[in-house]
Amino acid sequence: MPSIVRFGDYEVDLRAGELHKRGIRISLYGQSFQVLAALLEHAGELVTREELRERLWSKEVFVDFDNNLNAAVGRLRQALGDSADHPHFIETLPKRGYRFLESVSEPPHAPETKITKRPRPVVLPFLNLSGDQAREYFSDAITDEIITALAELVPEQLAVIARTTAIYYKGSHKDVTRIGRELDADYVVEGGVRQNESQVTVNVQLIQTNDQAHIFAKRYEAEMRDVFSLRIAMAEDIAKHIPGVSTNMTIGERVKRKPTEDLAAYHLYLQGRAEMDKRTPEN
């Protein structure tokens, strides 16, 4: 017998000993509830008075059985709004017992919602491999571009950790497993950027945090004028190599759109943003 059953407008929690009608609890306790439970367990069948006696009172207890049982059934009928003369729920079989007339069923199960944890990648600040500290702003910009493109590529499938969180690991010597544990990240993206006036080279690695296994690694080379399309190619390749991510991706208009056609203006903007990120009055 399930712990919760229904009949008509009523719902009974057999384990908790509760009776509800359309969500409102009905007072029914002790022997009256035990009679209801016995009848529900054998709905449509005769439950004899002797069976009820054995259920309600032990053999060592001496009571006025007939009157007590009649009183318990009377309270049950009152709680259900039922009548002995015109029964809807409980039929009396004279000198024999009672029978529950209504069909009994389990409440419908709520549909299970399968919660799928989205993979959590973190893109760590890329290293500046240019040999020129003044070009540090550009490797930071590539990091930011990859985070933005990756977050917009498949937001329903990936939970990309924000740049403001990832930036704290710049220059950190923490291993991949520790970073994954601290950020609850499943994957780490790291790499390096080498850039000159006309060309950019980016090395990208995708690493699984639980065992530090390399999932994907690639070297990208492009002319500076193609740097904006480069971020899309890198984000797509990273996403495609994360298990469970669909390869049917739609590139958002904001990611596809070039912020400017003027590379000089773009570099000045990146340098300005890098200074602002230091958050000092001088910068």
BELKAZI-V964658 format. One record per pair of residues at least 4 apart in sequence whose C-alpha atoms are under 8 Angstrom apart, sorted by the first residue. I is the first residue (numbers start at 1). J is the second residue. Records with the same first field share a line. If there is no record, write none. Layout:
BEGIN
I: J + J
END
This chain:
BEGIN
1: 41
2: 106
3: 13 + 14 + 15
4: 11 + 12 + 13 + 14 + 15 + 106 + 107
5: 11 + 12 + 13 + 14 + 104 + 105 + 106 + 107
6: 10 + 11 + 12 + 104 + 105 + 106 + 107
7: 11 + 102 + 103 + 104 + 105
8: 102
9: 21 + 22
10: 19 + 20 + 21 + 22
11: 19 + 20 + 21 + 22
12: 17 + 18 + 19 + 20
13: 17 + 18 + 19
14: 18 + 37
17: 29 + 33
18: 25 + 26 + 27 + 28
19: 25 + 26 + 27 + 28
20: 24 + 25 + 26
21: 25 + 26
26: 79
27: 79
28: 32 + 33 + 75 + 76 + 79
29: 33
30: 34
31: 35 + 56 + 72
32: 36 + 72 + 73 + 75 + 76
33: 37 + 76
34: 38 + 55 + 56
35: 39 + 52 + 56 + 72 + 73 + 76
36: 40 + 76
37: 41
38: 42 + 47 + 52
39: 43 + 47 + 98 + 99 + 100
40: 100 + 104
42: 46 + 47 + 100
43: 99 + 100 + 101 + 102 + 103 + 104
44: 99 + 100 + 101 + 102 + 103
45: 99 + 100
46: 97 + 98 + 99 + 100
47: 51 + 52 + 97 + 98 + 99
48: 52 + 96 + 97 + 98
49: 53 + 95 + 96 + 97 + 98
50: 54
51: 55
52: 56
53: 57 + 58 + 65 + 69
54: 58 + 59
57: 61
63: 68
64: 68
65: 69
66: 70
67: 71
68: 72
69: 73
70: 74
71: 75
72: 76
73: 77
74: 78
75: 79
76: 80
77: 81 + 82 + 83 + 84 + 90
78: 82 + 83
80: 89
82: 86 + 87 + 88 + 89 + 90
83: 87 + 88
84: 90 + 91 + 92
87: 91
88: 101 + 102
89: 100 + 101 + 102
90: 98 + 99 + 100 + 101
91: 98 + 99 + 100 + 101
92: 97 + 98 + 99
93: 97 + 98 + 99
118: 156 + 157 + 158 + 159
119: 157 + 158 + 159 + 185 + 186 + 187 + 242
120: 158 + 159 + 160 + 161 + 184 + 185 + 186 + 187
121: 158 + 159 + 160 + 161 + 185 + 186 + 187 + 188 + 189
122: 160 + 161 + 162 + 166 + 185 + 187 + 188 + 189
123: 143 + 146 + 147 + 161 + 163 + 166 + 188 + 189 + 190
124: 143 + 166 + 167 + 169 + 170 + 188 + 189 + 190
125: 139 + 140 + 143 + 166 + 167 + 169 + 170 + 190 + 191
126: 139 + 140 + 142 + 143 + 190 + 191 + 192 + 193
127: 139 + 191 + 192 + 193
128: 132 + 133 + 135 + 136 + 138 + 139 + 192 + 193 + 194
129: 192 + 193 + 194 + 195
130: 135 + 193 + 194 + 195 + 196
132: 136
135: 139 + 195
136: 140
137: 141 + 270 + 271 + 274
138: 142 + 193 + 195 + 267 + 270 + 271
139: 143 + 192 + 193 + 194
140: 144 + 274
141: 145 + 270
142: 146 + 193 + 231
143: 147
144: 148 + 163
145: 149 + 231
146: 150 + 231 + 232 + 234 + 235
147: 151 + 160 + 162 + 163 + 235
148: 152 + 255
149: 153 + 231 + 232 + 235 + 255
150: 154 + 160 + 235 + 236 + 239
151: 155 + 158 + 159 + 160
152: 251 + 252 + 255
153: 235 + 236 + 249 + 250 + 251 + 252
154: 158 + 249 + 250
155: 159
157: 245 + 246
158: 245
161: 165 + 166 + 185
162: 166
163: 167
164: 168
165: 169
166: 170
174: 178 + 179
175: 179
176: 180 + 188 + 207 + 209 + 212
177: 181 + 209 + 210 + 211 + 212
178: 182
179: 183 + 184 + 185 + 209
180: 184 + 185 + 186 + 187 + 188 + 209 + 210
181: 185
185: 209
186: 208 + 209 + 210
187: 206 + 207 + 208 + 209
188: 206 + 207 + 208 + 209
189: 204 + 205 + 206 + 207
190: 204 + 205 + 206
191: 202 + 203 + 204 + 205
192: 202 + 203 + 204
193: 200 + 201 + 202 + 203
194: 200 + 201 + 202
195: 199 + 200 + 201
196: 200
197: 224
198: 223 + 224 + 225
199: 221 + 222 + 223 + 224
200: 221 + 222 + 223 + 224 + 227
201: 219 + 220 + 221 + 222
202: 219 + 220 + 221
203: 217 + 218 + 219 + 220
204: 216 + 217 + 218 + 219 + 220 + 234
205: 214 + 215 + 216 + 217 + 218
206: 214 + 215 + 216 + 217 + 238
207: 212 + 213 + 214 + 215 + 216
208: 212 + 213 + 214 + 215
209: 213
215: 241 + 242
216: 238 + 241
220: 230
222: 226 + 227 + 230
223: 227
224: 263
225: 263
226: 230
227: 231
228: 232 + 256 + 258
229: 233 + 256
230: 234
231: 235
232: 236 + 255 + 256
233: 237
234: 238
235: 239
236: 240
237: 241
238: 242
239: 245 + 247
240: 245 + 246 + 247
241: 245
251: 255 + 256
252: 256
253: 257
259: 266
260: 265 + 266
262: 266
263: 267
264: 268
265: 269
266: 270
267: 271
268: 272
269: 273
270: 274
271: 275
272: 276
273: 277
274: 278
275: 279 + 283
276: 280 + 283
278: 283
279: 283
END
